[in-house]
Amino acid sequence: MEADVYAKNCPSRQLLDRIGDAWSVLIVASLADGAMRYTELAHRISGISPKMLTQTLRALERDGLVTRTVYPVVPPRVDYALTSLGRSLLSLVDALQEWAEKHIADVVEARNAYDARD
């Protein structure tokens, strides 16, 4: 039965695909301190293209992790914020960041050893 967890249509796989995506993790982490505008997110997350930021925000909104609030002003203002469901991911995101910071030297050493073999 465990092999079913890896099936494309398995609900847990679908969620893992979403929350395991690098851009999703970075957006969730960026919104940890509160709502942000699209341009703020784009500046904060180096390397993300406008298309990818838009797609990821839409997917996170669809999954109930992010809210999108449009203000009827000129020019239009749109804020993104974590929902309570999205906030429940923060402990996992924090744990990933802590692990990465703790083990980056080990990863760099492993990469260097691997690259030296070639």
Secondary structure, DSSP 8 states (H G I E B T S, - for coil): -GGGGGSTT-HHHHHHHHHTSHHHHHHHHHGGGS-EEHHHHHHHSTT--HHHHHHHHHHHHHTTSEEEEEE--SS-EEEEEE-HHHHTTHHHHHHHHHHHHHHHHHHHHHHHHHHHH-
